[in-house]
Amino acid sequence: MKNLRHWSSGFTQSRRAMLQQASAGFGSLALASLLAEQSRGEAANDLRERLPHYAANAKRVIFLFMHGGPSQVDTFDYKPQLQKDDNKPLPFDKPRVVSAETGNLLASPFSFQQYGETGCYVSEIFPHLAKHVDDLTFVKSVHGSNSRHGAALLELHTGSDTFVRPSLGSWLTYGLGTENQNLPGYMTICPTLTHGGANNWGSAFLPAVYAGTPIGNAGTASENAKIPFIQGKTANELQRLELDLLGKMNRDRLSVTGPDSELESRIESFELAFRLQREAPEVQDITNESDHTLKSYGINEDVTKDFGIQCLLARRFAERGVRFIQLSHSYKWDQHGDLKNGHARNALEVDQPISALLTDLKQRGLLEDTLVWWGGEFGRTPVSQGSRNGRDHNPHACTMWFCGGGMKAGVQHGETDEYGYYAVKDKVHFHDLHATILHLMGLNHERLTYKYAGRDFRLTDLYGEVIHELLA
């Protein structure tokens, strides 16, 4: 019995030792499994470039976001009947749910003219963009589900106007990674802090590494907007030693806890921040651009300087492999009053810079695989508001345009009614736009999923159809 007790005691000690030693081994197995999973690109938690579902037309997206809601009938959706029936009552019902009270029909204060071989009508407030109409793809029947800025912004960016969901840029980066490991896959320049704020560029339940990296915010002049905390004061060699030690400690933790998305994202963010110090300062330094380039973007003029810098930075990030780049002209297009002066001023600030961006991308051979996308969170009503000098929110119709990246050039898709209030032909919901953008990037919107809270989620939820008529 004594020997049995001695053997049992000895076995207990050995068992404890075995479990202590094996626990790290079990963790190592879990970490090895996780790394293997990442190497296959399944639920990866890093920015390594991954293969698309099929051959892609576009490698990156530049989203020119016009925050506030540009008026389609004052920009690209010319309505001669609206001009004829100025101040008459709308001859059909207004929507059941409206943002605010509106009055009679309001003719556009701007003249329109046809341009290019396609004969597209463009408002006088976009003389520079008008020169590019044969390269543009106009979608004039876009509609969403909500007339309030906050919900509409969320739906445009994430596909949901109700819940916090990953943004389009996050889904793209999750699906494809980034071409440049020294830069984030998703960057947003001077983003809005209102109407959903960071939820519009956040990763929600996707790993945090896929969230957009903001450069400044809407209250920051773009010349002062920089990626924060990349001017390291510690020598690179010492930083590398510190990161290696920190990484070892974090991975030791992972070996005990098993996969931990937040901790893994933190490890990746530290590494990305270290690599950013090498490349980001040079990318953000536009002083090495020629005087001709700076002038073409309007950076030498006060009215165009701010958005001109954003557009030039977009080109510089695009040519260095950033997957999704968003620029925000924020928050200026919400003309409930002073429509003529407000829209004219807004267009003046962005027209020349956007034109220069399109020209620059085309000359550098980047436009073929870069999808440029212009639009706001909704359109505006053809009926008046206030003292007949403004328009209300209109989620039932807005115009967006695209350029490059596999879109069919010189196309006008969809139609609104004779006054521009409702999309009536070839209607395109935000879900359809998202499905089409993913398709151009080589991703099937029905296959790009992420399991969370017990079910698979996707950007387009249960909806969305690829608009094949738009594809080159």
C-alpha positions, 0 to 999 in steps of 0.5 A: 500500500505504501508503495502504491501511495508512493507510486500514486504520489509520484504519478501525481507529480508527473501528471502536473509536470506533464500538464504544465509542459503540455499546456504550452504545447496545446497552445502551440498547436492552436497557434500553428492551426491559426497560422495555417488557417491564415496562410490559406486566407481563411478568416485571416487576421493580417493584411497579406495579399490574398487571391480573389474568387476570380479574375478581377478588373480592379485592384483598388477603389477611390471613393469620392464621398460628397457628404450631405447629399448632392442634388441629382437634378442640379448636377448630372440628371437634367430634367427639362420638364422640371424647368418648364413646370417651375413652381407648379405642384408636384403632379403625383404623390410625395413619399409617405415618409419625408424628412421635412415639409416641402413646397412646389417644384423648383427648377434648377438654377443652373444651365446644362449642356451636352458633352462628348460623343455620348452627349451626356448632360452636365451642369454648368457647375462641373466644367472640368468633369464635363470633359471626362464624360466619355470615360464616366459611367453614370448610374442615375437610378440609385436609391437607399432606404433612409432619409436621415443622414446618419442612417443613410451614411451607414447604409451607403458605407456598410449596407445597413442603416440600422446596425453597426456592420463592417464597412465596404472598405473593411470587407474588401481588405478582409477579402483581398488584403493589401498590395503593400505591407507597409501601408494600411489596406484601407485609408480614409482622408478627412472623414466625417466625425458626425452621422455615424462617425467611425462606424462608417469606416470601422470593421465592426465584428471583422478583425480590427486590422481591417478598419479604415485608418483615418488621416485627420478628420472633417475638421482638419485641413487636408494639408495638416492631416497626417497619419498619427504617431509615425514620427518615431523618436526611438531608433529603429533597432531599439524599436525592433527589439521592443516589438520582438519582446512584446510580440513574444509576450503576446504570442505566449499569451495566445499559446495559453488562451488560444485564438484571440482576434483582438490580441492578434489584431493588436500584434498586427497593428504594432507591426504595421505601425513600425513599418508605416514609419518607413513609408508613410512620411514619404507618401504624405510628402507632396513637396516632391511633386512638380509645380505642374502637378500641384497646379493641375490639382488646384493646390495653388488656389485657396478654393481648390487646395483642400480637396486637391491635396486629398485627390493627390494623396489618393493617387499617391496611395493608389500607386503604392497599393492601398486597397480602398481610399476614401476622400470626404468633401464634408459636410457641405452638400446639404442645401436646404437653403441657399442652393444656388450659392452652396452647390456652386461653391461645393462644385468649385472646390472639387471639380478641378481636383477630381478632373486632375485625379482622373487625368493623372490616373489615366496618364500613369496607367492606373485607371485601368485597374482603379475604380473611381466612385463619386456620390453622396448618401442620397439625392435631393427633392425636385420640390422646394424647401424654405423660401424656394431656395433649397431642397430636402433629402431624397433617398428615392433617387440620386446619381452616382458615377464611376470611372475605370476599374472595369466599368463600361465607359460612356454609359448612362444607366437607369432613369428617374421620373420626369422631375427626378424624384423617384428612380423608375427604370433599372433601379439600383439599390446600395446593395446592388452597388456593393455587389457590383463593386465587389464583383469588379474586385474579383469577389463574389458578394455571396461568398465573401462571408464572416461567421459572427454570433452564430451565423454568416454575415456578408456586406449585402446581407440577403440582397444585392445583384451585380449590375452586369450592364455596367461592366466593360 
